[in-house]
Amino acid sequence: MIEFHAPADSSELALSPLHRAAVLTLRHLVETGPIGLTPNRALKRYFVTWAAEAFNWPGYTAAELYAINKTLNEQDFPPLAVLHDLLLAAKLTRHRKGFLHITRVGKDLLEHPASLWITLSQHLLLSSGYDGMLEIEWVSILNALNVEAHSGVTNKQFSTRLMGSDNDRYFESLVYVHILRPLCWLGLMHESRTDRTERLFTKTALWPLSLKFEGRALPSVTKH
């Protein structure tokens, strides 16, 4: 696993929707108390409704979610479902007696934003590491993206780079879901649309603050 460094300027962590959502959720647990769980151990609807508004997650805003759902359950808000699993895996929260509770570790990391981001990063990338056709070696992937995404790389271009030849849409979707999207959620990359079907990915200002690479330094990246 790649080694992440705590950024000296923690304001850059605002680039990460995952970090912002984790802080809001942990703070909610401290200030409001445990969050109710359904019999299937999903977060109850009242919290999902609150989270959709509070997180304002790009691509999953409350308006976008309600455009396709009359009411919101956890599975209707995929980033929240991922965050729920991550908080449990990192032992920042735990299930007990039908509620989600914050742990001592969760309270401590809430006071140390950069350490919280590192913890989330490690667990998210670890959980994204394999799916059928795609087995990820993160050190090699991040080294490749450090060069290829410096001025921008599309999903198709990076998928072709990994395969060494043209690939199909299924493989491109795997690369997006398990590599590029997690890096965007961590705030390391920025996603924009070049047209209706093609996504362009560039590194954010958080990238050089949290990742170190050997060799010749690249020019500064544009801040998003």
C-alpha positions in Angstrom: 0.0 0.0 0.0 1.2 3.5 -0.8 2.3 5.7 2.1 0.2 8.8 2.6 1.5 11.9 4.2 -0.5 14.2 6.4 -0.9 17.5 4.4 0.6 20.5 6.3 -2.3 22.6 5.0 -5.4 20.8 6.2 -7.6 23.3 4.3 -6.8 21.2 1.2 -8.8 18.3 2.8 -11.9 20.3 1.7 -11.3 18.8 -1.7 -12.3 15.4 -0.4 -16.1 14.7 -0.2 -15.4 11.5 1.7 -13.5 13.4 4.4 -16.1 16.1 4.7 -18.9 13.4 5.0 -16.9 11.5 7.6 -16.3 14.7 9.7 -20.0 15.6 9.5 -21.1 12.0 10.5 -18.7 11.7 13.4 -19.6 15.2 14.6 -23.3 14.3 14.4 -22.7 11.3 16.5 -20.9 13.4 19.1 -23.4 16.2 19.2 -26.7 14.3 18.6 -26.0 10.8 19.7 -26.1 7.3 18.2 -27.8 6.9 14.8 -30.6 4.4 14.5 -30.2 1.2 12.4 -32.8 -0.7 10.4 -33.2 -4.5 11.0 -30.8 -5.0 8.2 -28.3 -2.8 9.9 -28.5 0.1 7.4 -28.7 3.7 8.6 -32.3 4.8 9.2 -34.0 7.0 6.7 -34.0 10.1 8.9 -30.2 10.2 8.9 -30.0 9.4 5.2 -32.3 12.4 4.5 -30.1 14.6 6.7 -26.8 13.3 5.1 -28.0 14.0 1.6 -28.5 17.6 2.5 -25.5 18.0 4.7 -22.9 16.2 2.5 -23.9 18.0 -0.7 -21.9 15.2 -2.5 -21.0 16.0 -6.1 -23.1 13.9 -8.4 -25.2 12.8 -5.4 -26.7 16.0 -4.2 -30.1 15.9 -2.5 -31.8 17.3 -5.6 -30.1 14.6 -7.8 -31.0 11.8 -5.4 -34.7 12.9 -5.1 -34.9 13.2 -8.8 -34.9 9.4 -8.9 -36.2 8.5 -5.4 -39.3 9.6 -3.6 -37.7 8.7 -0.2 -34.1 7.9 0.5 -32.7 4.7 2.1 -29.0 4.1 2.6 -28.7 2.0 -0.6 -30.1 4.9 -2.6 -27.1 7.1 -1.5 -24.0 5.0 -2.6 -21.4 7.2 -1.0 -23.1 7.0 2.3 -23.2 3.2 2.1 -19.4 3.2 1.4 -18.7 5.6 4.2 -20.8 3.5 6.7 -18.7 0.5 5.8 -15.4 2.4 6.1 -16.2 3.9 9.5 -16.9 0.4 10.7 -13.8 -1.2 9.1 -11.6 1.5 10.5 -13.2 1.1 14.0 -14.3 4.7 14.1 -17.8 3.5 14.8 -19.5 0.3 15.9 -23.0 -1.2 15.9 -24.5 -1.8 19.3 -28.1 -2.5 20.3 -29.6 -1.2 17.0 -27.6 2.0 16.8 -24.4 3.2 15.2 -22.1 4.6 18.0 -18.8 6.5 17.7 -15.8 4.9 19.3 -12.9 6.4 21.2 -10.8 6.1 18.0 -13.4 8.0 16.1 -13.6 10.8 18.7 -9.8 11.1 18.6 -9.5 11.2 14.8 -12.3 13.8 14.6 -9.9 16.1 16.4 -7.1 15.3 13.9 -8.4 15.9 10.4 -5.3 14.9 8.5 -5.0 11.6 10.4 -8.6 10.9 9.7 -8.1 11.5 6.0 -5.1 9.1 6.0 -7.2 6.4 7.8 -10.1 6.8 5.3 -7.7 6.7 2.3 -6.0 3.5 3.4 -9.2 1.7 4.1 -11.0 2.9 0.9 -8.2 1.9 -1.4 -7.8 -1.4 0.3 -11.5 -2.2 -0.1 -11.2 -1.1 -3.8 -8.4 -3.5 -4.6 -9.9 -6.3 -6.6 -12.9 -7.2 -8.7 -12.8 -10.0 -11.2 -10.7 -8.7 -14.2 -9.1 -5.9 -12.2 -6.4 -6.5 -9.6 -4.8 -3.3 -8.4 -1.3 -2.7 -7.3 -1.7 0.8 -5.9 2.0 1.9 -5.8 2.3 1.3 -9.6 -1.1 2.8 -10.3 -0.4 6.0 -8.4 3.1 6.3 -10.0 1.4 6.0 -13.4 -1.3 8.5 -12.6 1.3 10.9 -11.2 2.6 11.3 -14.8 -0.4 10.5 -17.0 -3.0 12.6 -15.1 -0.7 15.7 -14.7 -2.2 17.5 -17.6 -5.4 15.3 -17.7 -6.2 11.8 -18.7 -9.5 10.3 -19.7 -11.0 7.1 -18.3 -10.5 5.4 -21.8 -6.9 6.6 -22.1 -5.9 5.3 -18.6 -7.8 2.0 -19.1 -5.8 1.5 -22.4 -2.6 2.3 -20.6 -3.3 -0.4 -18.0 -4.3 -3.0 -20.6 -1.6 -2.1 -23.1 -4.2 -2.1 -25.9 -7.8 -1.0 -26.6 -10.3 -2.3 -24.1 -14.0 -2.7 -23.7 -16.5 -0.6 -21.8 -16.7 -3.1 -19.0 -13.0 -2.8 -18.2 -13.3 1.0 -18.4 -16.1 0.9 -15.9 -14.0 -1.3 -13.5 -11.1 1.2 -13.8 -13.5 4.1 -13.0 -15.3 2.4 -10.0 -12.2 0.9 -8.4 -9.4 3.3 -9.2 -10.5 6.8 -10.5 -13.7 7.4 -8.5 -12.1 6.5 -5.1 -9.3 8.9 -5.8 -11.8 11.6 -6.6 -13.7 10.9 -3.4 -10.5 11.2 -1.5 -9.9 14.6 -3.1 -6.7 13.5 -4.9 -8.2 13.8 -8.4 -10.8 16.0 -10.0 -13.4 14.6 -12.5 -14.8 16.7 -15.3 -16.8 15.9 -18.4 -15.3 16.4 -21.9 -18.6 15.3 -23.4 -21.6 13.1 -22.5 -19.6 9.9 -22.4 -16.0 10.8 -21.6 -14.6 11.8 -18.2 -11.3 13.7 -17.8 -9.3 13.3 -14.6 -6.6 15.7 -13.3 -4.6 15.8 -10.1 -5.7 18.3 -7.4 -3.6 20.4 -5.1 -3.9 17.7 -2.4 -2.0 15.1 -4.5 1.5 16.5 -4.1 0.9 17.4 -0.4 0.0 13.8 0.5 1.9 11.6 -2.0 5.7 11.6 -2.6 7.3 10.1 -5.7 10.9 9.5 -6.6 12.5 11.1 -9.7 12.2 14.5 -11.4 9.6 16.8 -9.9 6.7 17.7 -12.1 5.3 21.2 -12.6 2.7 22.4 -10.1 -0.9 21.2 -10.7 -3.8 23.5 -11.1 -5.9 23.8 -8.0 -9.6 22.9 -8.2 
